[in-house]
Each structure stands twice: as structure tokens, then as C-alpha cells.
Amino acid sequence: MTAIDTGTNELLCDLEEGVATITLNKPHKRNALGDILTPALRATLLTLEEDARCGAVVITGAGTAFCAGGDVSGMGGRSAPDPDAPRPSFEDGVRTLIRKQETLTLRLHELAKPTIAALPGPAAGAGLSIALACDLRVMADSAFITTAFANIGLSGDYGGSWLLTQLVGPAVAKDLYLTARRVGADECLALGLANRVVPFDDLQDEARTLAAQIANGPRTALRYMKENLNRALSADFRTCLAMEADRMSRSAQHEDHREAVRAFLEKRAPRFGHPG
């Protein structure tokens, strides 16, 4: 196992057998986002995207929570502002939040590696958005999700409304946003929000096993698959057909395809290499 330096103990990362595991490590705050953890997460995603050793990424939380979203204790102007500091305009604030969102959940959604969120416990607010931005979700049977924003008088950010609507449709998404109700793991599985539900003690092994299976597959073809599936969310059928044709032709020229054909003819498991 190789430790990846994130610059802070609030975010841990290790790499083993092609699987990078990112752990949000503020269990006393239910792994809430903040001015140290969140920039480290942004930077670590970039690092892993460029690391050829990494074939898949697992994001999880320390302790019994995934991520409680933003740290509510730091909201509402609890600290006195510096009267001499320039005050940003409303437009500056909007631009800043757009940049923060694009460099976290949009980056995660478009990451050139498959991603899995492993939820040991609640995912709320922006923490839920992070889980939804991953390609797959594995939940402990005691975990739950909540949009949470209505409880603190906010409308929501980090793409949760778009991601949730894509997964469950507008009627269910509106229910979950307008009521902020808790949705347990079994209901998440029924709705298609969770791909697996397992006992709490089995969560990390289940997520790592799934990630290892993906990481040690044909990485270039899997990257193209993710591109195709993401494009299907917004493009018309003709555009998607053209993209599939391009990516299919590219993957047909890759060594992974030739190795898979040889393995099939020789009646053995294929041995895929790194993407080229």
C-alpha cells in the first residue's frame, strides 16, 4: 500500500493494486467539508487522474458518516468580519461558488477514472452531491442520505439537483429536496441511488473489491464507456452514436482488445495492461 500525500490529516489517500481510497477524515465533524479538507480533495482528484497506477477511486468517510456537507457551525457569519477587508460583490460570490463546484463535483463526475462512493453513514447536502457525482455507490445498511438544504434555509449547491434528477427523475428529486427527508439504504437501493447495500462491517471490503475488479479491467475501454454514458445525459441519439463509433474504433486498436481476444481463444482470464 502506498500513501498519497494530501497535505493534511483531514484527508487521507492510499493506493493499492490499482485502487485509490480517499478518506474524508474529520469523524468528530461527521467529515464535514471545510477550508482545509475541500481544497485537499480537489487537488487529490487531479493527482489521481494523472497517476497511471490508479485505475479506480473509492471515496469514503472515517467513522460512521460519509459527509455531513458544509460545516453549519461556520455558516451565518459567526466570526466578525474584518471591517477593513474589501467586501466581494454578489457577482463575485456567484463566480467563486461556480468555480468551487466545477473543480469538485463536476471534476469528479468527469474524472477519467471510475469512481465509487462508499457510505458508512449519512451523506447530506454537498456531501450527498459528492456521493451522487461518483459513478457507483455502495452503502452500509445503516446509512442514509438527505438533501438537508431546506433544514438550513438554503436552496442547494454542488450539482445535487442535477445529479439527483438524472438518477431518479424530477418527481422523486423534488420530493427529496422539498422535504429534506432521510432516505435509508434500502430505499436508496430501490430508487437506484445505491448500487449495493451491505452490512456496515463489510462496506470497505465490498467497495474495494468492486473497485479492484474495475481498476484491473481494460482501463482505456472503461474510460470510453464512462464518456459515452456521461454524454448520454445531455446529447441526442445521433451525437451519442457518433461518439460510440469513435470510441469503439479507438478501443478496437488498443492492446487490451487484442489481449482479450487472445484470452478468449486460449480459454483464460485476460491480463490487461495500463492504458496507452
C-alpha positions as CSV (number, residue, x, y, z in Angstrom):
1,M,0.0,0.0,0.0
2,T,1.3,3.5,-1.0
3,A,0.3,6.6,0.9
4,I,-0.6,9.6,-1.2
5,D,0.3,13.0,0.4
6,T,-2.8,15.2,0.5
7,G,-1.1,17.9,2.6
8,T,-3.5,17.4,5.6
9,N,-4.7,14.8,8.0
10,E,-8.2,15.8,7.3
11,L,-8.0,13.9,4.0
12,L,-6.2,10.5,3.7
13,C,-5.4,8.7,0.5
14,D,-3.7,5.4,-0.2
15,L,-3.1,3.4,-3.4
16,E,-3.1,-0.4,-3.5
17,E,-3.5,-2.7,-6.5
18,G,-4.8,0.0,-8.8
19,V,-7.4,1.3,-6.3
20,A,-7.0,4.7,-4.7
21,T,-9.0,5.2,-1.5
22,I,-9.8,8.7,-0.4
23,T,-11.0,9.0,3.2
24,L,-12.6,12.2,4.5
25,N,-11.1,12.2,7.9
26,K,-13.0,14.5,10.3
27,P,-15.1,12.0,12.2
28,H,-15.7,14.4,15.1
29,K,-17.5,16.7,12.5
30,R,-19.1,13.8,10.6
31,N,-16.5,14.5,7.8
32,A,-18.0,17.9,7.1
33,L,-16.4,19.9,4.3
34,G,-14.2,22.9,5.2
35,D,-11.4,25.2,4.2
36,I,-8.8,22.5,4.6
37,L,-10.4,19.3,3.6
38,T,-12.2,20.5,0.5
39,P,-9.2,22.1,-1.3
40,A,-7.2,19.0,-0.5
41,L,-9.9,16.8,-2.1
42,R,-9.9,18.9,-5.2
43,A,-6.1,18.6,-5.5
44,T,-6.1,14.9,-4.8
45,L,-8.6,14.2,-7.5
46,L,-6.3,15.9,-10.0
47,T,-3.3,13.9,-8.7
48,L,-5.1,10.6,-9.1
49,E,-6.4,11.4,-12.5
50,E,-2.8,11.8,-13.7
51,D,-1.4,8.8,-11.8
52,A,-1.1,5.8,-14.2
53,R,-1.1,3.4,-11.2
54,C,-4.6,4.4,-10.4
55,G,-7.4,2.6,-12.2
56,A,-10.3,3.4,-9.9
57,V,-11.1,5.7,-7.0
58,V,-13.1,5.0,-3.8
59,I,-14.3,7.9,-1.7
60,T,-15.4,7.2,1.9
61,G,-15.6,8.7,5.3
62,A,-13.9,8.0,8.6
63,G,-16.1,6.7,11.4
64,T,-19.8,6.3,11.0
65,A,-20.6,9.1,8.4
66,F,-19.8,9.7,4.8
67,C,-20.0,13.5,4.7
68,A,-22.4,15.9,6.5
69,G,-21.9,18.5,3.8
70,G,-20.8,22.0,4.8
71,D,-19.9,22.7,8.4
72,V,-23.0,24.5,9.6
73,S,-21.2,25.8,12.7
74,G,-19.2,28.0,10.3
75,M,-22.2,29.5,8.5
76,G,-24.1,32.6,9.2
77,G,-21.3,34.9,9.9
78,R,-20.3,33.6,13.3
79,S,-16.9,35.2,13.1
80,A,-16.7,39.0,13.0
81,P,-15.7,40.3,9.5
82,D,-12.6,42.4,9.1
83,P,-14.1,46.0,8.7
84,D,-11.1,47.0,6.6
85,A,-11.2,44.0,4.2
86,P,-12.9,44.6,0.8
87,R,-16.3,43.0,0.6
88,P,-16.9,40.9,-2.5
89,S,-19.8,41.7,-4.7
90,F,-22.8,39.4,-5.1
91,E,-21.5,38.6,-8.6
92,D,-18.0,37.7,-7.3
93,G,-19.6,35.4,-4.8
94,V,-21.6,33.6,-7.5
95,R,-18.4,33.2,-9.7
96,T,-16.5,31.9,-6.7
97,L,-19.1,29.3,-6.0
98,I,-19.3,28.2,-9.6
99,R,-15.5,27.7,-9.7
100,K,-15.6,25.7,-6.4
101,Q,-18.4,23.5,-7.8
102,E,-16.7,22.9,-11.1
103,T,-13.5,21.9,-9.5
104,L,-15.1,19.4,-7.2
105,T,-18.3,17.7,-8.2
106,L,-18.0,18.4,-11.9
107,R,-14.4,17.3,-11.9
108,L,-15.5,14.1,-10.0
109,H,-18.3,13.5,-12.5
110,E,-16.0,13.8,-15.4
111,L,-12.9,12.2,-13.9
112,A,-11.1,9.9,-16.3
113,K,-11.2,7.1,-13.8
114,P,-14.2,5.1,-12.5
115,T,-15.3,6.3,-9.0
116,I,-17.2,4.7,-6.2
117,A,-18.6,6.3,-3.1
118,A,-18.6,4.0,0.0
119,L,-21.1,5.4,2.5
120,P,-20.6,4.1,6.1
121,G,-23.3,6.5,7.3
122,P,-25.1,9.7,6.4
123,A,-24.4,11.8,3.3
124,A,-26.1,15.2,3.5
125,G,-26.1,18.4,1.5
126,A,-23.0,18.9,-0.5
127,G,-21.7,15.6,0.9
128,L,-24.6,13.9,-0.9
129,S,-23.7,15.8,-4.1
130,I,-20.2,14.3,-3.8
131,A,-21.6,10.8,-3.5
132,L,-24.0,11.4,-6.4
133,A,-21.1,12.7,-8.6
134,C,-19.4,9.3,-8.3
135,D,-20.2,6.6,-10.8
136,L,-21.3,4.0,-8.3
137,R,-22.5,4.0,-4.7
138,V,-22.1,1.3,-2.0
139,M,-24.0,1.9,1.2
140,A,-23.9,0.4,4.7
141,D,-27.3,-0.9,5.6
142,S,-27.5,1.7,8.4
143,A,-26.5,4.6,6.2
144,F,-29.0,7.2,4.8
145,I,-29.0,10.3,2.6
146,T,-30.7,13.6,2.9
147,T,-30.6,16.7,0.7
148,A,-30.7,18.7,4.0
149,F,-30.7,22.2,2.5
150,A,-34.3,23.0,3.4
151,N,-33.4,22.4,7.1
152,I,-31.0,25.3,7.0
153,G,-32.9,27.6,4.7
154,L,-30.7,27.1,1.6
155,S,-31.6,26.0,-1.9
156,G,-28.7,23.7,-2.6
157,D,-25.4,23.6,-4.5
158,Y,-22.6,21.4,-5.9
159,G,-24.9,20.0,-8.5
160,G,-27.1,17.8,-6.3
161,S,-30.3,18.9,-8.0
162,W,-29.0,17.9,-11.5
163,L,-27.3,14.7,-10.3
164,L,-30.3,13.6,-8.3
165,T,-32.8,14.3,-11.1
166,Q,-30.7,12.4,-13.6
167,L,-30.7,9.3,-11.3
168,V,-34.3,9.2,-10.1
169,G,-36.3,11.7,-12.2
170,P,-37.8,15.0,-11.3
171,A,-40.7,13.8,-9.2
172,V,-38.6,11.9,-6.7
173,A,-35.8,14.6,-6.8
174,K,-38.4,17.3,-5.9
175,D,-39.7,15.2,-3.0
176,L,-36.2,14.7,-1.6
177,Y,-35.3,18.4,-2.0
178,L,-38.5,20.0,-0.8
179,T,-38.9,17.7,2.3
180,A,-35.3,17.0,3.1
181,R,-36.4,13.7,4.4
182,R,-34.0,10.9,5.3
183,V,-33.8,8.1,2.8
184,G,-32.5,4.8,4.1
185,A,-30.2,2.4,2.4
186,D,-32.9,0.0,1.3
187,E,-35.0,2.8,-0.3
188,C,-31.8,4.2,-2.0
189,L,-31.3,0.7,-3.5
190,A,-34.9,0.6,-4.7
191,L,-34.7,4.1,-6.2
192,G,-31.4,3.3,-8.0
193,L,-29.3,5.7,-5.9
194,A,-27.3,2.8,-4.3
195,N,-25.8,0.0,-6.4
196,R,-25.0,-2.2,-3.3
197,V,-26.2,-2.3,0.3
198,V,-24.1,-4.3,2.7
199,P,-23.6,-4.7,6.5
200,F,-21.5,-1.8,7.9
201,D,-18.6,-4.2,8.7
202,D,-18.4,-5.3,5.1
203,L,-18.6,-1.9,3.5
204,Q,-15.0,-1.2,2.9
205,D,-14.2,-4.7,1.7
206,E,-17.1,-4.6,-0.7
207,A,-16.2,-1.2,-2.1
208,R,-12.6,-2.1,-2.5
209,T,-13.4,-5.5,-4.2
210,L,-15.7,-3.8,-6.7
211,A,-13.1,-1.0,-7.3
212,A,-10.3,-3.6,-7.8
213,Q,-12.4,-5.5,-10.3
214,I,-12.9,-2.3,-12.3
215,A,-9.4,-1.0,-11.9
216,N,-7.8,-4.2,-13.2
217,G,-10.1,-4.3,-16.3
218,P,-9.5,-2.7,-19.7
219,R,-8.9,0.8,-18.4
220,T,-9.0,2.6,-21.8
221,A,-12.3,1.0,-22.8
222,L,-13.7,1.7,-19.3
223,R,-12.8,5.4,-19.7
224,Y,-14.5,5.5,-23.0
225,M,-17.6,3.8,-21.5
226,K,-17.8,6.5,-18.9
227,E,-17.5,9.2,-21.5
228,N,-20.3,7.6,-23.5
229,L,-22.6,7.2,-20.5
230,N,-22.0,10.8,-19.4
231,R,-22.6,12.1,-22.9
232,A,-25.9,10.2,-22.9
233,L,-27.2,12.5,-20.2
234,S,-27.2,15.6,-22.4
235,A,-26.7,14.7,-26.0
236,D,-29.1,13.5,-28.7
237,F,-29.0,9.9,-30.0
238,R,-27.2,10.8,-33.2
239,T,-24.4,12.6,-31.3
240,C,-24.1,9.6,-29.0
241,L,-23.9,7.2,-31.9
242,A,-21.1,9.2,-33.4
243,M,-19.2,9.2,-30.1
244,E,-19.7,5.5,-29.6
245,A,-18.4,4.9,-33.1
246,D,-15.3,6.9,-32.4
247,R,-14.6,5.3,-29.0
248,M,-15.3,1.8,-30.3
249,S,-12.8,2.2,-33.1
250,R,-10.2,3.6,-30.8
251,S,-10.6,0.7,-28.3
252,A,-10.5,-1.8,-31.1
253,Q,-7.0,-0.6,-31.8
254,H,-5.8,-0.9,-28.2
255,E,-3.7,-3.8,-26.9
256,D,-6.3,-4.5,-24.3
257,H,-8.7,-5.6,-27.0
258,R,-6.1,-7.9,-28.7
259,E,-5.3,-9.4,-25.3
260,A,-9.0,-10.0,-24.5
261,V,-9.4,-11.8,-27.9
262,R,-6.3,-14.0,-27.2
263,A,-7.5,-14.8,-23.7
264,F,-10.9,-15.8,-25.1
265,L,-9.4,-18.1,-27.7
266,E,-7.0,-19.6,-25.1
267,K,-9.8,-20.0,-22.5
268,R,-8.1,-18.0,-19.8
269,A,-8.6,-14.7,-18.0
270,P,-7.2,-11.7,-19.8
271,R,-4.3,-9.8,-18.4
272,F,-4.8,-6.2,-19.1
273,G,-2.0,-3.6,-19.0
274,H,-2.1,0.1,-18.3
275,P,-3.9,2.5,-20.6
276,G,-2.0,3.6,-23.6
